[in-house]
């Protein structure tokens, strides 16, 4: 069953969203990346491995490096073992397990070009494999060094978005609100936000997605040091005008957020995106403040653990009845 809004929305549908009206599912994932799966090209052309490695978490990145390092050395150890351990000097030949362990560590020493000298290749095949492995090791560590540098030097916004958005009372009516905050010690200035929404509507029994620009009360701030609660007032100019709790629950809605700021350390503009779908919008609630003075009243404490904290709030009765 289509979960489209069946009443007419009087606001003008925007056409610069980058998504068509027949796109399906979530448009922007919580990590800010488009929810698009590409077909028609092979896997080597479909992914930018450089971007993929930069976007991994630190734990994933280090885990992949360690796993790849172990697998490569096991692979070369098997090659040396198949060639014959008699072509390697200094091998402990007391039993097959000790032989393979020595071959594995010889592979790791060759791959890293350490070369302690206790074990050395003898013969053409073993020397050829060792030469190729040393060459491959140099290339691999050069690439890994570049990836490490890219991860450390890439400008990032380091913003934490609330997991939820709320429909809260605001100036005699209601407003859609969500909040964000920097979670590292970076200095962000000249921050601005662009908010749009995708609403599935039923037009002549045919579901389609319309996109609308959402006007916010404050779309730019000079310094992003504390949390920023972005507020979209639900009035006659809002596409959500007349929406009830059931409308928010039973309509496919996605709030798309685009934040841009200037990082003084990187001396560059940083961008971060996020989105909220219907099930992440809480009707009749308001956020609880997440910053307060310290005990000496000399600085401000920003408690990021409270970014999702809210309490129930009564909305104006006339909003409920529309």
C-alpha positions in Angstrom: 0.0 0.0 0.0 1.4 3.4 -0.9 2.0 5.7 2.0 1.5 9.0 0.1 -0.2 12.2 1.3 -3.6 12.4 -0.4 -4.4 16.0 0.2 -3.1 18.8 -2.1 0.2 20.5 -1.0 0.1 24.1 -2.2 3.8 24.8 -2.1 5.8 24.6 -5.3 7.6 21.4 -6.1 11.4 22.0 -6.6 13.2 20.3 -9.4 16.9 20.8 -8.3 17.0 17.9 -5.7 19.0 15.7 -7.9 16.5 12.9 -7.5 13.6 12.0 -9.8 10.0 11.7 -8.7 10.0 8.0 -9.2 13.1 7.3 -7.0 12.4 4.9 -4.2 13.6 4.3 -0.6 15.6 6.6 1.5 17.4 9.2 -0.6 20.2 10.1 1.8 21.6 7.6 4.4 22.3 8.7 7.9 26.0 8.8 7.0 25.3 11.4 4.4 25.9 9.3 1.3 23.2 8.9 -1.4 21.2 5.7 -1.2 21.9 4.8 -4.8 23.1 1.4 -6.1 24.8 1.5 -9.5 24.6 -1.2 -12.2 25.9 -1.6 -15.7 29.7 -1.5 -14.8 31.9 -4.1 -13.2 32.9 -3.9 -9.6 36.3 -2.5 -10.4 34.8 0.5 -12.1 31.8 0.9 -9.8 33.8 1.8 -6.7 36.6 4.3 -6.1 38.8 2.3 -3.8 40.6 5.4 -2.7 37.3 7.0 -1.5 36.2 3.7 0.0 39.4 3.4 2.1 39.1 7.0 3.2 35.5 6.6 4.3 36.1 3.5 6.4 36.2 3.9 10.2 39.6 3.8 11.9 38.9 0.3 13.3 37.8 -1.0 9.8 40.7 0.6 8.1 43.3 -0.9 10.5 41.6 -4.2 10.5 41.7 -4.5 6.7 45.3 -3.6 6.7 46.2 -6.2 9.3 44.1 -8.9 7.6 45.5 -8.1 4.2 49.1 -8.2 5.6 48.5 -11.6 7.2 46.8 -13.1 4.1 49.5 -11.9 1.7 52.2 -13.5 3.9 50.3 -16.7 4.2 50.0 -16.7 0.3 53.7 -16.3 -0.2 54.5 -18.7 2.6 52.5 -21.4 0.7 54.4 -20.6 -2.5 57.8 -21.0 -0.7 56.6 -24.2 1.0 55.5 -25.6 -2.4 58.8 -24.7 -3.9 60.5 -26.6 -1.1 62.0 -25.6 2.2 65.3 -27.0 1.1 65.6 -23.9 -1.1 65.6 -21.7 2.0 68.6 -21.7 4.4 68.2 -21.6 8.1 64.8 -23.3 8.3 63.9 -25.3 11.4 63.1 -28.7 9.8 62.2 -30.5 13.1 58.5 -30.8 12.0 56.2 -29.3 9.3 54.6 -26.8 11.6 57.9 -25.2 12.5 58.9 -25.3 8.8 55.7 -23.3 7.9 56.1 -20.9 10.8 59.7 -20.1 9.7 58.6 -19.7 6.0 55.8 -17.4 7.1 58.1 -15.1 9.1 60.6 -15.2 6.2 57.8 -14.0 4.0 57.0 -11.1 6.4 60.6 -10.1 6.6 60.9 -10.1 2.8 57.6 -8.3 2.3 58.7 -5.5 4.7 62.3 -5.6 3.2 63.6 -6.1 6.8 65.7 -9.1 5.9 67.3 -10.3 9.2 69.5 -12.8 7.3 68.9 -16.0 9.3 66.8 -17.4 6.4 67.8 -16.7 2.8 66.6 -18.0 -0.5 68.7 -20.5 -2.5 68.1 -21.3 -6.1 66.3 -19.4 -8.9 62.6 -20.0 -8.1 62.9 -19.1 -4.4 65.0 -16.0 -5.2 62.5 -14.9 -8.0 59.5 -15.2 -5.6 61.4 -13.3 -2.9 62.3 -10.5 -5.4 58.7 -10.1 -6.5 57.5 -10.1 -2.9 59.9 -7.4 -1.9 58.8 -5.3 -4.9 55.2 -5.8 -4.0 55.9 -4.9 -0.4 57.4 -1.6 -1.4 54.4 -0.7 -3.5 51.9 -1.8 -0.8 53.5 0.2 1.9 53.7 3.3 -0.3 50.0 3.0 -1.0 49.2 2.4 2.7 51.3 5.5 3.6 49.3 7.6 1.1 46.0 6.3 2.6 47.2 7.1 6.1 48.1 10.7 5.0 44.8 11.1 3.1 42.8 10.0 6.1 44.6 12.4 8.5 44.7 15.4 6.1 41.2 15.2 4.6 39.0 18.1 5.7 35.9 16.8 7.6 33.2 18.6 9.5 33.0 16.2 12.4 29.4 17.1 13.1 27.0 14.9 15.2 23.3 15.0 14.2 20.5 14.1 16.5 19.0 10.7 15.6 15.6 12.2 15.7 13.7 15.3 14.5 10.7 16.6 16.5 7.5 18.5 15.8 7.6 21.0 18.7 5.5 24.1 19.8 7.0 27.3 18.4 5.6 30.8 18.5 2.0 29.9 18.8 2.2 27.2 16.2 4.5 24.2 15.6 7.9 23.7 14.0 10.1 20.9 12.7 13.3 20.8 14.7 16.5 18.8 14.7 19.9 19.6 16.0 23.6 19.1 15.4 26.9 19.8 17.2 30.6 19.6 16.5 32.1 16.7 18.5 35.8 17.4 18.0 38.0 20.4 18.9 37.9 21.8 15.4 36.9 25.5 14.9 34.0 25.9 12.4 32.8 29.3 11.3 30.3 30.7 8.7 28.2 27.6 9.0 25.0 27.5 6.8 22.3 24.9 6.4 20.1 23.9 3.5 17.0 21.8 4.4 14.6 20.2 1.9 12.0 17.5 2.1 10.8 14.6 -0.1 7.1 13.8 0.4 5.3 11.0 -1.4 2.0 12.2 -2.7 -0.9 10.4 -4.4 -1.7 12.1 -7.7 -4.6 10.6 -9.5 -4.1 7.3 -7.6 -0.4 7.3 -8.7 2.2 7.7 -6.0 5.1 10.1 -6.8 7.7 12.0 -4.8 7.7 15.7 -4.7 10.6 17.8 -3.3 10.2 21.0 -1.4 12.7 23.6 0.0 12.2 24.2 3.7 12.6 27.7 5.0 14.5 27.7 8.3 14.4 30.4 11.0 18.2 30.8 11.0 20.1 29.4 8.0 23.5 30.7 8.9 25.6 31.3 12.1 29.0 32.9 12.5 30.5 30.3 14.8 29.5 26.7 15.3 30.8 26.0 18.8 27.8 24.7 20.6 24.8 22.7 19.4 22.6 24.2 16.6 18.9 23.6 16.7 17.6 24.1 13.1 14.0 25.2 13.1 11.5 25.1 10.3 8.2 26.9 11.2 5.1 25.0 10.0 2.9 27.8 8.7 1.0 28.5 5.5 4.4 28.6 3.6 5.4 25.1 4.8 4.6 21.9 2.9 3.7 20.4 6.3 1.0 22.9 6.9 -2.1 20.9 8.1 -0.2 17.7 8.8 -1.4 15.8 11.8 0.4 13.1 13.8 -1.1 10.4 11.6 0.0 12.3 8.5 3.6 12.2 9.6 3.4 8.6 10.6 1.5 7.3 7.5 3.3 9.4 4.8 6.7 8.7 3.3 8.6 11.7 4.3 12.3 12.4 4.3 14.0 15.5 5.6 17.4 16.1 3.8 20.0 18.2 5.5 23.1 19.8 4.0 25.5 21.6 6.3 28.5 23.6 5.1 31.1 25.4 7.2 34.6 26.8 7.1 37.3 24.9 9.0 40.0 27.4 10.2 42.7 24.7 10.7 42.3 23.1 7.3 41.5 26.5 5.8 38.9 24.8 3.7 35.2 24.4 3.4 33.8 21.2 4.9 30.4 19.6 4.2 28.3 17.0 5.9 24.8 15.7 5.2 22.2 13.7 7.0 18.5 12.9 6.7 15.4 12.0 8.7 12.6 9.7 7.6 9.0 9.5 8.9 9.8 7.0 11.7 12.5 9.3 13.0 10.2 12.3 13.4 8.6 12.5 16.8 5.3 14.5 16.9 4.6 16.6 20.0 8.0 16.8 21.6 10.8 19.3 22.3 14.5 19.0 22.8 16.1 19.3 26.3 19.0 21.8 26.5 22.4 20.1 26.1 24.8 22.7 27.3 25.2 24.5 30.7 27.8 26.5 32.7 30.5 24.6 34.5 30.8 24.6 38.3 33.0 27.7 38.4 30.8 29.4 35.9 33.9 30.1 33.8 33.1 28.1 30.7 30.3 26.2 29.0 29.9 22.4 29.0 28.4 20.9 25.8 27.1 17.4 26.7 26.9 15.5 23.5 25.2 12.5 25.2 22.1 14.7 25.5 21.8 15.5 21.7 18.8 13.1 21.4 17.1 13.9 24.7 13.6 15.3 24.5 10.4 15.6 26.4 6.8 15.5 25.4 5.2 18.8 24.6 1.6 19.8 23.8 1.0 21.4 20.4 -1.6 24.0 19.6 -5.0 22.4 19.3 -5.8 24.0 15.9 -2.7 22.2 14.4 -4.2 18.9 15.5 -7.5 19.6 13.9 -6.2 20.6 10.5 
